Amino acid sequence: MITGVKLMVDRRRAEKARNEREYAPIEHPEAVQSLTVLPLVDYLSDHPEAKTEPGVSYLVKADDFTVLLDVGYNKKGEHPSPLLHNMNLFGVNINDLDAVFISHHHLDHLGGAREQKNHTFSISHGPVDFPSIPVYSPLPLEHSSYNPNPDSDIRVSLDPVKIAPGVYGIGSIPRALYLMGYTEEQALAVNVAGKGLVLIIGCGHQTVERVIERAQKLFDLPIYGVIGGLHFPVHGGRIMLGPINLQALVGADRMPWNSINENDVRKSIQAITDADVKLISLSAHDSSDWSIDYFKESFGSAYRDLLVGTPINI
């Protein structure tokens, strides 16, 4: 009963915040000539030496600007973490980064449960020399004790923000989630010359429909690609408690008997189709095999597998 009341309160709060957030269009947005998204942490990989987990970290290289979107899960509290292990495996040095972009404050994107509790983020559960670069977060955030840097600039990016020429944060979109509560989540938009916007999404709790709507309001540009997590653990999930699909339980702003379902998947596919998206790549960290297969069938040659260590070049 208490949980249901809290969910109702959080839903009203999120709806009010969404309605109040109106932003002027971004005039004359710059563009990049090339974009590469290299998954460093996710659930699937074709590389036998790569570590996988139900978390997210993507290396986004837009021309000569490199931003790390999220820092993975590191559920076991390892050092090196799956992220650090895979960075070393694929020749990525932390000093290559120009910025870090945190999509939202959930454990599978911040580096673990301790980080979610403490509102911190960690690259690994061991000493890491973190460079003096900006960190964009939808809410206040601190470095963990594993990667301290008092000179690193942590910027709250609740509103849309230009991160680099052609690279933008679209601003946070709030949503209430069962058990997880009020959640702010932001996504990246990269304008690729001659193609349009590529949206790179952490978990998709805000729904891809709202991400597309926000991007269309900010930019007078076509949406070329959607890459990342959309949270569709339908007919199975990656985090189970016995027979209970925890990802389905906490992934919607509805009570558990009405959790994420096939109709949610179909509605999102329709929204992506209506936007005439040319490239779609769905993260397996929070979407089931059933959902991924449905996306593949729906988008055909426009679909690309999202695999740790396999770059998506645009």
Secondary structure, DSSP 4 states (H G I P E B T S, - for coil): -HHHHHHHHHHHHHHHHHHH------SS---BS-EEEEEEE-S-BS-TT----S--EEEEEETTEEEEE-----TT--SS-HHHHHHHHTT--GGG-SEEE-----HHHHTSHHHHHHTEE-S-SS-----S--EEESS--EE-TTS--TTS-EEE-SS-EEEETTEEE---EEEEETTTEEEEE--EEEEETTTEEEEEESS-TT-HHHHHHHHHHH-SS-EEEEEE-----TT--SSEETTEEHHHHHSSSS-GGG-S-HHHHHHHHHHHHHTT-SEEEE-SSSS-HHHHHHHHHHHGGGB----BT--EE-
